[in-house]
């Protein structure tokens, strides 16, 4: 009773304080700092050891509790629920991947890449001719009026000039004006807390929150998008590795490292920067030809005839483009001058000499498309290099190609030119949504130091923005997400877990302290933010999930095959990779869908091959559907790892049990939640198969959370004010922030205010 009374009194006091602030004309201020992947167990351990003084002070003056993430506990999923106060069933961001029931192929859950008509589309060339001819006619007529000619001759001269220039315009306009350009659609559903705040006249500043690409209209406020912004090749991030070692093979290329062999190790070496695909002028032209061919086919055309017609159209379109000299990919020449002590990099009109272990500055790259695009809307990117070694082989690392802050064909800031303003103020910075390189180390490129140096470089940029923008003042709601706590967890957990297959006590003694250093850096950021925000501001510090060791991986599709729920046409000989996801789409081609009842795709998602939903569905809705779900649930929950004797799956949940509302055509039918130390395998996440049902994880990517039971990988929540529960949920943050701002949450919000 006493505790309940104290909570009620605190709530009434906060409500009165907020009301007084509104009546007096003072606006409440809220600062939200998110630290992706900050683990509750680690934070509590470091707090007990006195390593996190700023967070300890926040806990003492306000509150702290472990935060329950979404189900599943994944970065885009949890932060989408943070933004909207609704479950993944409502946001429809329920995994990193979602599948198309028509093709069974995966796509990104956060962002759908598409294309849109540019200008008048197919009539762009004619419009350009008309525009040039019209302007030429007016100018020529004005000149002719100055000449001693009869009116008819003046008119005729002006017409001739207009027609001539118009005719000269048609060819270049046909070649250089795009018919279609890339487009992107944010697939997250729901109204966000910053949208509500901006509509109410509050000024908001939103930095690097996942699932905010393309950037959203926040009125008079500003936004810089986070996870979801691709690199210039359209991927999460693709670093390049240049080496003279003829025997190099990527150790784990599921991450799609770009491997570029060099023909020599000394002297002048000519190579290239592998650039973005020339989508508007190459890929889209082929797609339009295929669509035209498909439209001409009769509805009942035999499948073989359809395939042959479509393939012929694709081949003919490709041959025509190649004959015209249209580039499929926009590469840049790269020249290296290698000696026994250094390498000089000559790229895009800039040179820099590196010694082993050194990083370059930013190289600003202009990718040539055609004279018109290059002049009016240049395609510009950013890269950095690190010279890894000169002996016994030359090894050069190149970062993923970031969009230059001044180049935003699809806006990753609001307003779109805000990214340029940030560049002018803070210098060049990474724009990619996954800014730290976690791909190279698992692929066998570089070492832990490469990752740490890249992370430090990234973090300094993000801290500078926090410092400058909070110092500006005048912001009612400030939200910024940092990712380094998540990234070091993924790659360094093997140094914390003696039971991990890659644990080495010598290496652990060297690298494990870096995890504590990362959490102390988080603590320092919190202390600085509180100082800049002021004592009157509500400061919330939270994470979207915690972490588990990733010792063993489970291949769910192997289990489905072994239990008669999936049938293969042939045994897969190759592995599924991100390159296939992003470019070739050659995934799940070995499955015989006519004899398959279920399939696994994504990080724990399992789909029933349902009649009326999937294109080649085999399972009828109703009793058969429920029987298949029951068989999968009972089988996976009873699964025992023969090596460890443990159960890799804590529970298998139906979508009805996880979410109150959902689209049955989109949301997975089941989700398998992993126990601690287990995770769904990389191959399963891309719809593939592993060599065995459960296998050791021997990748530096040694910590994870994506497929774990959310109860086991809790995040953190600190508040500068007391909260009304010891068991907060991620969906409670949005209504809490709005309540602190004196605003009502939308009716569809499922969370509740913690104030």
C-alpha positions in Angstrom: 0.0 0.0 0.0 2.8 2.4 0.9 4.6 1.7 -2.4 1.4 2.1 -4.4 0.7 5.4 -2.6 4.2 6.7 -3.4 3.9 5.8 -7.0 0.5 7.6 -7.2 1.9 10.7 -5.5 4.9 10.7 -7.8 2.6 10.5 -10.9 0.4 13.3 -9.6 3.4 15.4 -8.9 4.8 14.9 -12.4 1.4 15.6 -14.0 1.1 18.9 -11.9 4.7 19.9 -12.9 4.0 19.3 -16.6 0.7 21.3 -16.4 2.4 24.2 -14.6 5.1 24.2 -17.3 2.5 24.4 -20.1 0.5 27.1 -18.4 3.6 29.2 -17.7 4.6 29.0 -21.4 7.7 26.8 -20.7 7.9 23.7 -22.9 9.0 20.4 -21.4 12.1 19.0 -23.0 12.9 15.4 -23.7 16.3 13.9 -24.7 16.4 10.2 -25.7 19.7 8.5 -26.2 19.6 5.0 -27.7 22.5 2.6 -27.5 21.9 -0.3 -29.8 22.5 -3.7 -28.2 23.5 -2.4 -24.7 23.1 -5.5 -22.7 21.3 -5.4 -19.3 23.5 -8.0 -17.7 26.7 -6.3 -18.7 25.4 -2.9 -17.6 24.4 -4.2 -14.2 27.8 -5.9 -13.8 29.7 -2.7 -14.7 27.4 -0.6 -12.5 28.2 -2.9 -9.5 31.9 -2.5 -10.2 31.6 1.3 -10.2 32.6 1.6 -13.9 29.5 3.6 -15.0 29.2 6.7 -12.8 26.9 8.8 -15.0 24.4 5.9 -15.4 24.7 5.2 -11.6 23.8 8.8 -10.9 20.9 8.6 -13.3 19.6 5.5 -11.6 19.9 7.0 -8.2 18.1 10.3 -9.1 15.5 8.7 -11.4 15.2 5.0 -12.2 16.6 2.0 -14.0 15.1 -1.3 -15.1 15.9 -4.0 -17.7 13.8 -3.2 -20.8 11.8 -6.0 -22.6 12.5 -5.8 -26.3 10.1 -6.8 -29.1 9.6 -10.3 -30.3 11.9 -10.8 -32.1 14.6 -8.7 -30.4 16.1 -7.3 -33.6 17.3 -3.7 -34.2 14.9 -2.6 -36.9 12.0 -4.4 -35.2 12.5 -3.0 -31.8 13.3 0.6 -32.8 10.2 0.6 -35.1 8.1 -0.3 -32.0 10.0 2.4 -30.0 9.0 5.0 -32.6 5.3 4.0 -32.9 4.4 2.4 -29.5 3.0 -0.6 -31.4 4.0 -4.3 -31.8 5.8 -5.7 -34.8 2.5 -7.1 -36.1 1.3 -3.5 -36.5 4.5 -1.9 -37.7 5.1 -4.8 -40.1 8.8 -4.6 -39.4 9.1 -8.0 -37.9 12.5 -9.2 -39.1 15.4 -7.9 -41.2 13.8 -9.7 -44.1 10.2 -10.3 -45.4 9.3 -12.5 -48.2 7.1 -12.1 -51.3 4.5 -15.0 -51.2 4.4 -14.8 -55.0 8.1 -15.5 -55.6 9.2 -16.8 -52.2 12.1 -14.4 -52.5 13.2 -12.2 -49.5 13.3 -8.4 -49.5 14.3 -5.9 -46.8 11.6 -5.4 -44.2 12.5 -1.8 -43.5 12.8 -0.5 -47.0 11.4 -1.6 -50.3 13.6 -0.6 -53.3 11.6 0.3 -56.4 11.7 2.7 -59.3 9.6 5.7 -60.3 8.9 7.6 -63.5 11.2 10.5 -64.0 9.5 13.6 -65.5 7.3 12.4 -68.4 9.0 9.0 -68.7 9.1 7.7 -72.3 8.2 11.2 -73.5 11.1 13.0 -71.8 13.1 13.2 -75.0 10.2 14.8 -76.8 9.6 17.2 -74.0 13.2 18.2 -74.0 13.0 18.8 -77.8 9.9 20.9 -77.3 11.5 22.9 -74.5 14.7 23.6 -76.4 12.8 24.4 -79.6 10.5 26.8 -77.8 13.3 28.7 -76.1 15.3 28.7 -79.3 12.4 30.0 -81.3 11.8 32.9 -78.9 15.5 33.9 -78.8 15.9 33.5 -82.5 12.8 35.7 -83.1 14.2 38.4 -80.8 17.5 38.4 -82.7 15.6 38.4 -86.1 13.7 41.5 -85.0 17.0 43.4 -85.0 17.7 42.4 -88.6 16.4 44.2 -91.7 14.2 41.3 -92.8 10.5 41.0 -93.7 8.3 39.6 -91.0 7.8 36.4 -92.9 11.5 35.8 -93.2 12.0 36.6 -89.5 9.5 34.0 -88.6 10.9 31.5 -91.0 14.5 32.0 -89.6 13.3 31.6 -86.1 11.4 28.4 -87.0 14.4 27.0 -88.8 16.7 27.6 -85.8 14.1 26.1 -83.4 13.7 23.0 -85.5 17.4 22.6 -86.0 18.2 22.9 -82.3 15.3 20.7 -81.4 16.4 18.0 -83.8 19.9 18.2 -82.4 18.5 17.8 -78.9 16.5 14.6 -79.5 19.5 12.2 -79.7 21.3 13.3 -76.5 18.0 13.7 -74.6 17.1 10.1 -75.6 20.4 8.8 -74.4 21.0 11.1 -71.3 17.6 11.7 -69.8 16.4 8.8 -67.6 13.0 7.3 -68.0 12.9 5.9 -64.5 15.0 6.5 -61.4 15.5 4.6 -58.2 12.9 5.0 -55.4 12.5 3.7 -51.9 9.6 3.2 -49.6 9.7 2.9 -45.9 7.7 -0.2 -45.0 7.2 0.6 -41.3 3.6 1.3 -40.5 2.3 3.5 -37.8 2.5 7.1 -36.6 5.8 8.0 -35.0 6.4 10.0 -31.8 8.3 12.7 -33.7 5.5 12.9 -36.2 3.0 13.6 -33.4 5.4 16.0 -31.7 6.0 17.9 -35.0 2.3 18.2 -35.8 1.8 19.7 -32.3 4.3 22.4 -33.1 7.2 20.9 -31.2 10.7 21.2 -32.7 12.3 17.8 -33.0 15.8 16.6 -33.8 16.1 12.9 -34.8 19.5 11.4 -35.6 20.2 7.9 -37.0 17.1 6.1 -35.7 16.7 2.8 -37.6 13.8 2.4 -40.1 13.7 6.2 -40.9 14.8 5.9 -44.5 13.7 7.7 -46.6 13.8 10.6 -44.2 10.5 11.7 -42.8 8.8 15.1 -42.8 9.3 16.5 -39.3 8.0 20.0 -40.0 10.4 22.7 -38.7 12.6 20.0 -37.1 15.4 17.9 -38.6 16.2 14.3 -39.3 19.2 12.2 -40.3 18.2 8.7 -41.2 19.8 5.7 -39.6 19.8 1.9 -40.3 18.2 1.4 -43.6 20.3 3.9 -45.6 22.2 1.7 -48.1 25.7 2.2 -49.4 26.0 3.3 -53.1 25.8 -0.3 -54.3 22.4 -0.7 -52.7 23.6 -3.0 -49.8 23.8 -2.7 -46.0 27.5 -2.2 -46.6 30.1 -3.7 -49.0 33.8 -3.1 -48.2 36.4 -4.0 -50.8 39.6 -5.9 -50.3 42.5 -5.5 -52.8 45.2 -8.1 -52.6 48.1 -9.6 -54.6 47.7 -12.9 -52.8 46.5 -15.4 -55.5 45.5 -17.9 -52.8 43.2 -15.6 -50.8 39.6 -16.8 -50.4 37.1 -15.1 -48.3 36.6 -17.1 -45.1 32.9 -16.3 -44.8 31.5 -14.4 -47.7 27.9 -14.6 -46.7 28.5 -10.9 -45.9 29.4 -10.1 -49.5 32.8 -8.6 -49.2 34.0 -7.3 -52.6 37.2 -9.1 -53.4 39.5 -7.5 -56.0 42.6 -9.4 -57.0 45.7 -7.4 -58.0 48.0 -8.5 -60.7 51.2 -7.4 -58.9 52.5 -6.3 -55.5 55.0 -3.7 -56.5 55.2 -0.9 -59.1 52.3 0.6 -60.9 49.1 -1.4 -60.5 46.0 -0.5 -62.5 42.7 -1.6 -60.9 39.3 -0.1 -60.3 36.8 0.9 -57.7 33.7 -1.3 -58.2 30.9 1.3 -58.3 27.1 1.2 -58.2 25.0 -0.4 -60.9 23.8 1.9 -63.7 20.2 1.2 -62.8 18.3 4.0 -64.6 20.1 3.5 -67.9 20.9 -0.3 -67.9 18.9 -2.4 -65.4 15.6 -0.5 -65.8 15.9 -0.6 -69.6 16.2 -4.4 -69.4 13.3 -4.6 -67.0 11.0 -2.6 -69.3 11.8 -4.8 -72.2 11.0 -7.9 -70.1 7.7 -6.3 -69.0 6.8 -5.5 -72.6 7.5 -9.1 -73.6 5.5 -10.5 -70.7 2.5 -8.2 -71.6 2.5 -9.6 -75.2 2.2 -13.2 -74.1 -1.3 -14.7 -74.0 -2.6 -15.6 -70.6 -2.6 -19.4 -71.1 0.9 -19.5 -72.7 2.8 -22.6 -71.6 5.4 -22.0 -68.8 8.3 -22.9 -71.1 7.1 -20.5 -73.8 6.9 -17.7 -71.2 10.3 -18.4 -69.8 11.9 -18.5 -73.3 10.2 -15.3 -74.4 11.2 -13.4 -71.3 14.8 -14.7 -71.5 15.0 -13.7 -75.2 13.7 -10.2 -74.4 16.3 -9.8 -71.6 19.1 -11.0 -73.8 18.2 -8.8 -76.7 17.9 -5.7 -74.4 21.3 -6.5 -72.9 22.9 -6.9 -76.3 21.5 -3.6 -77.5 22.7 -1.7 -74.5 26.2 -3.3 -74.7 26.4 -2.4 -78.4 25.5 1.2 -77.6 28.3 1.3 -75.0 26.0 1.8 -72.0 27.8 0.8 -68.8 26.2 -1.9 -66.7 28.2 -0.7 -63.7 29.8 2.7 -62.9 33.4 1.8 -62.0 36.2 4.2 -61.5 39.9 3.7 -62.4 42.2 3.3 -59.4 46.0 3.4 -59.7 48.3 2.1 -57.0 52.1 2.9 -56.9 53.5 0.3 -54.5 57.0 0.3 -53.0 58.6 -1.7 -50.2 57.5 0.9 -47.7 54.3 2.5 -48.9 51.5 2.7 -51.5 50.4 5.8 -53.3 46.7 5.8 -54.1 45.6 7.8 -57.2 41.9 8.1 -57.4 39.4 10.7 -58.7 42.0 13.4 -59.1 43.4 12.9 -55.6 46.5 11.1 -54.4 47.5 10.0 -50.9 50.5 7.9 -49.8 49.9 5.3 -47.0 52.3 3.2 -45.0 51.2 -0.1 -43.5 48.6 0.4 -40.8 47.7 3.9 -41.9 44.2 5.2 -42.9 43.6 7.7 -45.7 41.4 10.7 -45.5 38.1 10.8 -47.4 38.2 10.4 -51.2 35.3 12.1 -52.8 34.2 10.2 -55.9 32.2 11.3 -58.9 30.8 8.3 -60.8 30.3 9.3 -64.5 26.8 8.5 -65.8 26.5 10.8 -68.8 27.3 14.4 -69.6 23.8 15.7 -68.6 23.5 13.8 -65.3 27.2 14.5 -64.4 26.5 18.2 -64.9 23.1 18.7 -63.2 23.0 15.9 -60.6 26.4 14.2 -60.1 26.4 10.8 -58.5 28.9 11.4 -55.7 30.3 9.1 -53.0 32.9 8.8 -50.2 35.5 6.1 -49.4 38.4 5.7 -47.1 41.4 3.3 -47.4 43.6 1.4 -45.0 46.8 -0.2 -46.0 46.8 -3.5 -44.2 50.1 -5.0 -45.4 52.9 -4.8 -48.0 54.5 -8.2 -47.3 54.3 -10.9 -48.1 51.4 -9.6 -50.2 49.9 -6.2 -50.8 46.6 -5.9 -48.9 44.5 -2.8 -49.2 41.1 -2.2 -47.5 38.5 0.2 -48.9 35.4 1.1 -46.9 31.9 0.8 -48.3 31.0 3.6 -50.7 28.9 6.0 -48.7 26.6 8.5 -50.4 28.2 11.9 -50.2 26.2 14.2 -47.9 25.6 16.5 -50.9 24.3 13.6 -53.0 20.9 12.4 -51.9 18.8 11.1 -54.9 16.6 9.5 -52.2 16.6 11.8 -49.2 18.3 10.5 -46.1 17.7 13.8 -44.2 14.9 16.2 -43.6 14.8 18.6 -45.2 16.8 16.8 -47.9 19.5 19.6 -47.9 20.0 19.2 -44.2 22.6 16.5 -44.9 24.6 19.2 -46.7 24.2 21.6 -43.8 25.6 18.9 -41.4 28.6 18.4 -43.8 29.3 22.1 -43.8 29.2 22.3 -40.0 30.8 19.0 -39.0 32.8 18.0 -42.1 32.4 14.9 -44.2 30.7 12.0 -42.4 29.4 8.5 -43.1 25.8 8.4 -44.4 25.4 4.6 -44.5 22.8 3.3 -42.0 25.1 0.6 -40.7 28.2 2.8 -40.3 30.7 0.4 -38.5 32.3 -2.3 -40.6 31.4 -5.6 -39.1 31.7 -7.5 -42.4 35.4 -7.6 -43.1 36.5 -9.5 -40.0 34.1 -12.5 -40.5 35.3 -12.5 -44.1 38.9 -12.9 -43.2 40.0 -9.4 -43.9 41.8 -7.2 -41.5 41.7 -7.7 -37.7 40.1 -6.5 -34.6 42.1 -3.3 -34.8 40.6 -2.5 -38.2 37.1 -2.8 -36.6 38.0 -0.7 -33.5 39.7 2.1 -35.5 36.7 2.3 -37.9 34.3 2.3 -35.0 36.3 5.1 -33.2 36.3 7.2 -36.3 32.5 6.8 -36.7 31.8 7.5 -33.0 33.8 10.7 -33.1 31.6 12.0 -35.9 28.4 11.0 -34.0 29.6 12.5 -30.7 30.5 15.8 -32.5 26.9 16.0 -33.8 25.5 15.3 -30.4 27.6 18.0 -28.8 26.9 20.6 -31.4 23.2 20.1 -31.9 22.4 19.8 -28.2 24.5 22.9 -27.5 22.3 24.8 -30.0 19.2 24.5 -27.8 15.7 25.3 -29.0 14.8 21.7 -29.4 11.8 20.1 -27.6 12.6 16.5 -28.5 16.1 15.2 -29.2 16.6 11.6 -30.2 19.9 10.0 -31.2 20.9 6.4 -31.6 24.4 5.1 -31.3 25.3 1.7 -32.7 28.8 0.9 -31.4 27.6 -1.1 -28.3 25.8 -3.5 -30.6 28.7 -3.9 -33.1 31.3 -4.7 -30.5 28.9 -7.2 -28.9 28.6 -9.0 -32.3 32.4 -9.3 -32.9 33.9 -9.4 -29.4 31.5 -11.7 -27.5 33.9 -14.6 -28.1 36.4 -12.9 -25.8 33.8 -12.8 -23.0 32.5 -16.3 -23.3 34.8 -19.2 -22.3 32.4 -21.6 -23.8 32.5 -20.2 -27.4 34.3 -22.3 -30.0 36.7 -19.5 -30.8 37.5 -18.5 -27.2 41.2 -18.1 -26.7 42.4 -17.0 -23.2 45.4 -15.0 -24.6 43.3 -13.1 -27.1 40.6 -12.7 -24.5 43.0 -11.0 -22.2 43.9 -8.6 -25.0 40.5 -7.8 -26.4 37.8 -8.4 -23.8 38.6 -5.1 -22.0 37.6 -3.2 -25.1 34.0 -4.2 -24.4 34.1 -2.5 -21.0 35.7 0.5 -22.7 32.8 0.7 -25.1 30.3 0.7 -22.2 32.4 3.4 -20.4 32.2 5.4 -23.6 28.5 5.1 -23.5 28.5 6.3 -19.9 30.6 9.3 -20.8 28.2 10.2 -23.7 25.3 10.1 -21.2 27.1 12.4 -18.8 27.8 14.9 -21.5 24.3 14.8 -22.9 22.8 15.4 -19.4 25.1 18.3 -18.9 24.1 19.9 -22.2 20.4 19.1 -21.9 20.0 20.6 -18.5 18.6 19.2 -15.2 15.0 20.1 -16.1 15.0 17.9 -19.2 13.7 14.4 -19.1 16.6 12.2 -20.1 15.9 8.6 -21.2 18.7 6.2 -22.0 17.7 2.9 -23.5 18.7 0.0 -25.7 16.6 -2.1 -28.0 17.8 -5.5 -26.9 20.6 -7.3 -25.1 23.0 -10.0 -26.1 23.7 -13.7 -26.0 26.7 -15.7 -27.0 26.4 -17.3 -30.5 28.0 -20.7 -30.0 25.9 -22.9 -32.2 23.7 -22.3 -35.2 20.5 -24.2 -36.1 19.6 -24.8 -39.7 15.8 -24.9 -39.5 15.4 -25.7 -43.2 17.5 -28.8 -42.7 15.1 -29.8 -39.9 12.1 -29.2 -42.1 13.6 -31.4 -44.8 14.4 -34.1 -42.3 10.9 -34.1 -40.9 9.1 -34.3 -44.3 7.9 -30.7 -44.3 10.2 -29.5 -47.1 11.3 -31.3 -50.3 14.4 -30.4 -52.4 14.7 -30.8 -56.2 18.5 -31.3 -55.7 21.1 -30.9 -53.1 22.4 -27.3 -52.8 26.0 -27.0 -53.8 26.6 -23.4 -53.0 25.8 -21.1 -50.1 23.3 -18.3 -49.9 24.9 -14.8 -49.7 23.9 -11.2 -49.4 25.1 -10.7 -53.0 22.4 -13.1 -54.2 19.9 -11.3 -52.0 20.7 -7.9 -53.4 21.6 -8.6 -57.0 21.0 -12.1 -58.6 18.0 -13.2 -56.5 19.2 -16.8 -56.8 17.9 -17.9 -53.5 15.7 -20.9 -52.6 16.0 -22.3 -56.1 16.5 -25.8 -54.9 13.1 -26.1 -53.2 10.4 -28.2 -54.8 7.5 -26.0 -53.7 4.8 -28.5 -55.0 5.9 -30.8 -52.2 6.8 -28.4 -49.5 4.6 -27.5 -46.5 6.8 -25.0 -44.7 10.0 -23.0 -45.1 12.2 -20.9 -42.9 13.5 -17.5 -43.9 14.9 -14.6 -41.9 16.0 -14.7 -38.3 13.6 -17.2 -36.8 10.6 -16.7 -39.0 8.8 -19.8 -40.3 6.1 -19.7 -43.0 3.5 -22.3 -44.0 3.2 -22.9 -47.7 -0.4 -21.9 -47.6 -2.9 -22.4 -50.4 -4.3 -19.0 -51.6 -1.4 -17.1 -50.2 1.8 -18.6 -51.5 1.9 -19.0 -55.3 2.5 -22.7 -55.1 0.8 -23.3 -51.8 0.2 -26.9 -50.7 -1.3 -26.6 -47.2 -5.0 -25.9 -46.9 -6.3 -23.3 -44.5 -8.0 -24.6 -41.4 -7.2 -28.0 -39.8 -4.3 -28.8 -42.1 -2.7 -25.4 -41.5 -3.0 -25.8 -37.7 -1.7 -29.4 -37.9 1.5 -28.2 -39.7 2.0 -25.4 -37.2 1.6 -27.9 -34.3 4.0 -30.4 -35.8 6.7 -27.7 -36.2 6.1 -26.3 -32.8 6.2 -29.6 -31.0 9.2 -30.8 -33.0 11.4 -27.8 -32.5 10.6 -27.3 -28.8 11.6 -31.0 -28.3 14.8 -30.6 -30.3 17.9 -31.5 -28.3 21.5 -30.7 -29.4 23.3 -34.1 -29.5 26.6 -32.3 -28.8 25.6 -30.2 -25.7 22.4 -32.0 -24.5 20.7 -28.6 -24.5 17.5 -27.5 -26.1 18.3 -24.8 -28.8 14.7 -23.5 -28.9 13.0 -22.2 -25.8 9.6 -22.0 -27.4 7.9 -21.6 -30.8 5.2 -18.9 -30.9 2.4 -18.4 -33.3 1.8 -14.9 -34.6 -1.5 -14.8 -32.7 0.4 -15.3 -29.5 3.0 -12.6 -30.3 0.8 -9.9 -31.8 -2.6 -8.5 -31.3 -3.1 -7.4 -34.9 -1.3 -8.3 -38.1 -1.7 -8.8 -41.8 -1.9 -12.6 -42.3 -0.3 -12.3 -45.8 2.8 -10.6 -44.4 3.5 -11.7 -40.8 5.2 -15.2 -40.4 3.1 -18.0 -39.2 5.5 -19.1 -36.5 8.7 -17.8 -34.8 11.3 -20.1 -33.2 12.9 -18.4 -30.2 16.5 -19.4 -29.5 18.0 -20.3 -26.1 21.0 -18.6 -24.8 24.2 -19.5 -26.8 22.1 -20.5 -29.8 21.0 -18.7 -32.9 19.4 -19.4 -36.3 22.1 -20.1 -38.8 23.2 -17.6 -41.4 22.1 -19.9 -44.2 18.6 -20.3 -42.7 18.2 -16.5 -42.6 18.6 -16.4 -46.4 16.5 -19.5 -47.0 19.4 -21.8 -47.4 20.7 -25.0 -45.8 23.7 -25.9 -43.7 26.0 -29.0 -43.7 24.3 -30.3 -40.6 21.3 -29.5 -38.4 23.2 -27.8 -35.6 26.8 -26.6 -36.2 29.5 -24.7 -34.3 29.8 -21.0 -35.0 33.4 -20.4 -35.9 32.9 -16.9 -37.1 34.2 -13.8 -35.3 30.5 -12.7 -35.4 30.2 -14.5 -32.1 27.5 -12.6 -30.2 23.9 -12.1 -31.3 20.3 -11.6 -30.2 18.3 -11.6 -33.4 16.6 -15.0 -32.9 16.8 -15.3 -29.1 13.8 -15.4 -26.8 13.3 -11.7 -25.9 13.0 -12.6 -22.2 16.7 -13.7 -22.3 18.2 -10.6 -24.0 16.8 -7.6 -22.3 17.9 -4.1 -23.0 18.2 -1.2 -20.6 16.1 1.8 -19.6 17.4 4.7 -17.4 15.3 7.7 -16.7 16.2 11.0 -14.9 12.7 10.8 -13.3 11.1 7.9 -11.5 9.0 5.5 -13.6 5.9 3.6 -12.6 7.0 0.0 -13.3 10.0 -2.3 -12.8 9.1 -4.1 -16.1 9.1 -1.6 -18.9 8.6 -2.6 -22.5 9.9 -1.1 -25.7 6.4 -0.2 -26.8 6.0 1.9 -23.7 8.7 4.4 -24.6 6.7 6.3 -27.3 3.6 7.1 -25.1 6.1 8.0 -22.2 7.9 10.6 -24.4 4.6 12.1 -25.6 3.3 12.3 -22.0 6.5 14.1 -21.0 5.9 16.6 -23.8 2.3 17.1 -22.7 0.9 15.3 -25.8 -1.6 12.5 -26.2 -0.6 9.3 -27.8 -2.7 8.1 -30.9 -5.5 5.7 -30.2 -3.7 2.7 -31.9 -0.7 2.9 -29.5 -0.4 -0.4 -27.6 2.1 0.8 -25.0 1.4 2.8 -21.9 3.2 5.8 -20.4 5.7 5.0 -17.7 5.4 8.4 -16.0 
